[in-house]
Amino acid sequence: MAGLNGDPILGIDDKIEDLQYNNNSNSNEIIDKAELVGIGEENISYNKNNQGGEKDMAGNSIHRSGSRPQLDLSKAKIQGNSEERDPTILLPNQSDDISHLALDIGGSLIKLLYFSRHEDQSVEDKRKKTAKERLGITNGNRRSYPVLGGRLHFVKFETSKLNECLDFISSKQLHCGRMDSHHWNSEAPANENAVIKATGGGAYKFSDLFKERLGVSIEKEDEMDCLVSGANFLLKAIRHEAFTHMEGQKEFVQIDHNDLFPYLLVNIGSGVSIIKVDGDGKFQRVSGTNVGGGTYWGLGRLLTKCNSFDELLELSQRGDNGNIDMLVGDIYGGMDYSKIGLSASTIASSFGKVISDKKELEEYRPEDISLSLLRMISYNIGQISYLNALWFGLKRIFFGGFFIRGHAYTMDTISFAVHFWSKGEAQAMFLRHEGFLGALGAFMSYHKHGLDDLMVHHLVERFPMGAPYTGGRIHGPPLGDLSEKISWMEKFVQKGTEITAPVPMAPTGTTGLGGFEVPSSRGATLRSDASALNIGVLHLVPTLEVFPLLANPKMYEPNTIDLSDHKELEYWFAVLSEHLPDLVDKAVASEGGTDDAKRRGDAFARAFSAHLARLMEEPAAYGKLGLANLLELREECLREFQFRDAYRSIKQRENEASLAVLPDLLLELDQMDEETRLLTLIEGVLAANIFDWGSRACVDLYHKGTIIEIYRMSRNKMQRPWRVDDFDLFKERMFGYDGKKPMPHKRALLFVDNSGADIVLGMLPLARELLRHGTEVVLVANSLPALNDVTAMELPDIVAEAAKHCDILRRAAEAGGLLVDAMTNTLDGSKGISSSVPLMVVENGCGSPCIDLRQVSSELAAAAKNADLVILEGMGRALHTNFNARFKCEALKLAMVKNQRLAEKLIKGKIYDCVCRYEPAPAS
């Protein structure tokens, strides 16, 4: 295929002839009431910061519309206090689900990205309002446009099956701005002025078909502008987006967005574009080649009779290119050419061996032909890319486009070429969302989409099961509701972790759910389906922030356990699998044990087992994997099948039992001197931390006595020194030495763990002691349930019940707004807020037994700004994660180790050993 002006090296990603459709489209004439956006262009170099209108390649002006759904402001009113700064504005006639849809319609594949609005409507009760006033939180961070939170979904179709794509858009009513399942398959008419953003040659070629089938106009966005915009967004906003791939090993690379530019972007579609990116909106297409994915597919189809790109890749997995390529060893009698650094297995001439072989095409194995083709084209692309990087003095090269598709041999070949020609000085890097750069860029072109201001901590990627969200080769209809998803799980996902997680495939002539199969190939070390990176749903949560007390956020790594060690991975997978039946029983019981709950429980077990099998086979399939990610995946999977709180009744029962004995414990503590009491309190926290339904050892203990009996037994076994014992250092900080009394802490953040004895008999008495010293206390708890962990929603009721037996807790709870009935009156009857130091509750922003402090709630971030003591309690928050975390202030990490392997690995101890690690504030 010749490029522009007949030049064969200027191959554009999709067919050049598609550009003729430019003059046939009327989408550029559509201008709505939104403000116009001007984008400057000069030749093939772009700078979005320039003023002026965009021009096409002939120099004609192009008008861009900021077409987005308009807000319905009718009957708008202020919600809550109208005198509050930046109050919430309620739009009663505005749809909850404002959607954006963007497409990249290439010559081979259609990449579709859509945004669904989703914002949990939390209750702004008096407790939360008072806590916000204490913490100085306002609504000032709310946006003036609708995208406050939502989800980005990624789907792909073969361009030859465009009708499937149109059916998908219609079934989910993406063109109507309706996203919730209640509207699926309904016949609501599309807005006659509706516009869909699209890029790629198909945006011109198929615009009439979109108008005819969906009643919408296609608004074309420049292809390269979209590619760069999409790549910049991913590299800045997705934590584990970029990775290297050498000899079958993936290694994720953390990119500092302040040091991102310049870089080389190599987009491999039907052809190849090589783009030098100097900044946001600043880039230049510096080179390219017409030998790309289209070449591989075209020649492959001619030589092997394969009907699809994926089939051709699958063939290459079983190939031996040495039967077709002339290798260095063929020339030098099986020897290396070591003088110039060429091994015997280096390809000297692609397809060179065919010259001397007197064979017909039918005598060569299609597998060998496919692999030889793949390596020829990949080496060529890798070398050309490196030479461009060398010319411009660039060390970083990012490869994207659907030629790669997470295919191990392709990435290895490109990486080898770059490494070889650069002598190891340059790196080939790949992107998890490689094929969606153009679609993302088209999405970014919507006026006020809300993504420009997003940072990496605002995005959470999740991996729901079922069509069309399982990643890999995605085809098929959407699953309209949970019932359909459960049916899909029952039909296509086996029980147990020995299976391969399902990768959707659509055999010829097959559509719908029947098109999903479990991949069967298991031959080579590097498998195409095993190495394909699953793409999840990106949840945009603008209220998440980085914990401000982290000493070095850039260097912070939450996970303590390294799951890159395969034996470590096997062990923890076995632990989770062993715990699964008990978890399913608890989940089903929490929903009344109904037949519906049993079906959902079975579907959850199948789904989570499939996730484990997928990750055992390819640990990097969902991004960088840590133990915290595994535990969070389990909780997300429970919620996906509508198990909101599997341990609800157990938590309630244990809270009641613990609260019944709390008065006696407080009386016992009050009879002690200060130093003895502090030691007893820390012992109490460690002893009470034994209650953890996520630990097999703990579950076994529950069969041997009541929680009070277990707690007393645990207290009696507390003997110092503990395995990690910094108690004396902490005591010295609390009480001083040589008669020098230190200043009390101003505010302490207590990250609490389990319900029952852990919170009631452990952390609440410790909080009470800090309050007694004049320290404000903030209890930090989960936003969502996870195992038997206490949540921020449950804590106020626990505190209120405990406050009935303690004046200290009652006064502090009133001051912190936790006692609703007593908030308007203090103990002496005067109006206003109590003068006592407050006890407050904030949610941490997560729903996992662990916590990643790079993504916490805005409430917690606000509470942290005046805190000078952080207390992390429990295995999940103090050992599995954050054991090595360092803070700007003092930190105390408390936990009982309830896992033998963790004890050996982390503290070289044994099960039930205790950790009391105190870390003073770093010197300023």
Disulfide bonds with the S-S distance in Angstrom:
none
